[in-house]
Amino acid sequence: MVVLILALVLALAYLLHYHMQIRAVNNMLERLGVVQTEAAEQLVKPALDGLRSQQERLQQQHRHQEAARQREEALRQREAAQARREREFERAFIAQYEVPDGCDSWDSQAQMVECTNQRIRARREFRAEFFPEPTPGQILLEDTPR
């Protein structure tokens, strides 16, 4: 019976010893896991920061491109509106302009010059009425020096 008790005590001692070793191994694994997590965070953090920075740059670039596209579109619309307005002016001028007597056919170069000048003056007067204030950047063939 004493042998049996001794065997039982010895078995308990071995179990306790193995239990303590298992606990120590578990603690080391937990610490190793924490260390690995921290190391992974230290390795990943610069990459994440770089990706965030790149994403911000791309978003800013996209905003700049979108703003440029909107400016170009607004310019295109202004130019199209100006072109429509010029076409309206041309139609209206042609519709209202009456060729002065003697300007249907020219007998001389002086008469041609005078008739052309009359048309230019009439066109300028009509333009002043049609466009109350001059359009910025407007270039007229009539205003160009010869």
C-alpha positions as CSV (number, residue, x, y, z in Angstrom):
1,M,0.0,0.0,0.0
2,V,2.9,2.3,0.8
3,V,4.3,1.6,-2.7
4,L,0.9,2.5,-4.2
5,I,0.8,5.8,-2.3
6,L,4.4,6.5,-3.3
7,A,3.6,5.7,-6.9
8,L,0.5,8.0,-6.7
9,V,2.5,10.8,-5.1
10,L,5.2,10.4,-7.7
11,A,2.6,10.5,-10.5
12,L,1.1,13.6,-9.0
13,A,4.6,15.2,-8.9
14,Y,5.2,14.4,-12.5
15,L,1.7,15.8,-13.5
16,L,2.4,19.0,-11.5
17,H,5.8,19.3,-13.1
18,Y,4.4,18.9,-16.7
19,H,1.5,21.2,-15.9
20,M,4.0,23.9,-14.8
21,Q,6.1,23.4,-18.0
22,I,2.9,23.6,-20.1
23,R,2.0,26.8,-18.3
24,A,5.5,28.2,-18.9
25,V,5.3,27.3,-22.6
26,N,1.8,28.9,-22.8
27,N,3.1,32.1,-21.2
28,M,6.1,32.2,-23.6
29,L,3.7,31.7,-26.5
30,E,1.5,34.5,-25.3
31,R,4.6,36.8,-25.0
32,L,5.8,35.7,-28.4
33,G,2.4,36.5,-29.8
34,V,2.5,40.0,-28.3
35,V,6.0,40.5,-29.6
36,Q,5.0,39.3,-33.1
37,T,1.9,41.5,-33.1
38,E,4.0,44.5,-32.1
39,A,6.7,43.7,-34.7
40,A,4.0,43.2,-37.4
41,E,2.5,46.6,-36.4
42,Q,5.9,48.2,-36.7
43,L,6.5,46.7,-40.1
44,V,3.0,47.4,-41.4
45,K,2.6,51.0,-40.0
46,P,5.1,52.6,-42.5
47,A,3.4,50.7,-45.4
48,L,0.0,51.9,-44.2
49,D,1.2,55.4,-43.8
50,G,2.7,55.3,-47.3
51,L,-0.6,54.0,-48.7
52,R,-2.6,56.7,-46.9
53,S,-0.2,59.4,-48.2
54,Q,-0.4,58.0,-51.7
55,Q,-4.2,57.9,-51.5
56,E,-4.3,61.5,-50.3
57,R,-2.0,62.6,-53.2
58,L,-4.2,60.7,-55.7
59,Q,-7.4,62.3,-54.2
60,Q,-5.8,65.7,-54.4
61,Q,-4.7,65.1,-58.0
62,H,-8.2,63.9,-58.8
63,R,-9.7,67.1,-57.3
64,H,-7.2,69.2,-59.3
65,Q,-8.1,67.4,-62.5
66,E,-11.8,67.7,-61.8
67,A,-11.5,71.4,-61.1
68,A,-9.5,71.8,-64.3
69,R,-12.1,69.9,-66.2
70,Q,-14.9,72.1,-64.7
71,R,-13.0,75.2,-65.7
72,E,-12.5,73.9,-69.2
73,E,-16.2,73.0,-69.5
74,A,-17.2,76.5,-68.2
75,L,-14.8,78.1,-70.7
76,R,-16.2,75.9,-73.5
77,Q,-19.8,76.8,-72.6
78,R,-18.9,80.6,-72.5
79,E,-17.2,80.3,-75.9
80,A,-20.2,78.4,-77.3
81,A,-22.6,81.0,-75.9
82,Q,-20.4,83.8,-77.4
83,A,-20.4,82.0,-80.7
84,R,-24.2,81.7,-80.6
85,R,-24.5,85.3,-79.7
86,E,-22.3,86.3,-82.6
87,R,-24.4,84.2,-85.0
88,E,-27.5,85.9,-83.7
89,F,-25.9,89.2,-84.2
90,E,-24.9,88.3,-87.8
91,R,-28.5,87.1,-88.6
92,A,-30.1,90.2,-87.0
93,F,-27.7,92.6,-88.8
94,I,-28.3,91.0,-92.2
95,A,-32.0,91.0,-91.6
96,Q,-32.2,94.7,-90.7
97,Y,-29.4,96.2,-93.0
98,E,-30.7,98.0,-96.0
99,V,-28.1,98.6,-98.7
100,P,-27.9,102.3,-99.5
101,D,-28.8,103.5,-103.0
102,G,-26.0,103.2,-105.4
103,C,-24.2,100.4,-103.4
104,D,-25.9,97.5,-105.2
105,S,-23.2,97.7,-107.9
106,W,-20.1,99.8,-107.8
107,D,-19.0,102.0,-110.6
108,S,-15.6,102.9,-109.1
109,Q,-13.2,101.9,-106.5
110,A,-14.0,105.0,-104.5
111,Q,-17.7,104.1,-104.5
112,M,-16.8,100.6,-103.3
113,V,-14.8,102.0,-100.5
114,E,-17.6,104.4,-99.5
115,C,-20.2,101.7,-99.6
116,T,-18.0,99.3,-97.6
117,N,-17.4,102.1,-95.0
118,Q,-21.1,102.8,-94.7
119,R,-21.7,99.1,-94.1
120,I,-19.0,99.0,-91.4
121,R,-20.4,102.1,-89.7
122,A,-23.9,100.6,-89.8
123,R,-22.6,97.3,-88.4
124,R,-20.7,99.1,-85.6
125,E,-23.9,101.1,-84.6
126,F,-26.0,97.9,-84.7
127,R,-23.3,96.1,-82.6
128,A,-23.4,98.8,-80.0
129,E,-27.2,98.4,-79.8
130,F,-27.1,94.6,-79.9
131,F,-24.3,94.2,-77.4
132,P,-24.8,97.0,-74.9
133,E,-21.4,96.5,-73.4
134,P,-18.5,94.9,-75.2
135,T,-17.7,91.3,-74.6
136,P,-14.2,90.8,-73.0
137,G,-11.7,89.5,-75.5
138,Q,-13.9,90.2,-78.4
139,I,-12.0,90.6,-81.7
140,L,-13.8,92.1,-84.6
141,L,-12.5,92.2,-88.1
142,E,-14.0,95.7,-88.5
143,D,-11.7,96.9,-85.7
144,T,-8.5,95.5,-87.0
145,P,-6.0,98.0,-88.5
146,R,-5.3,97.8,-92.2
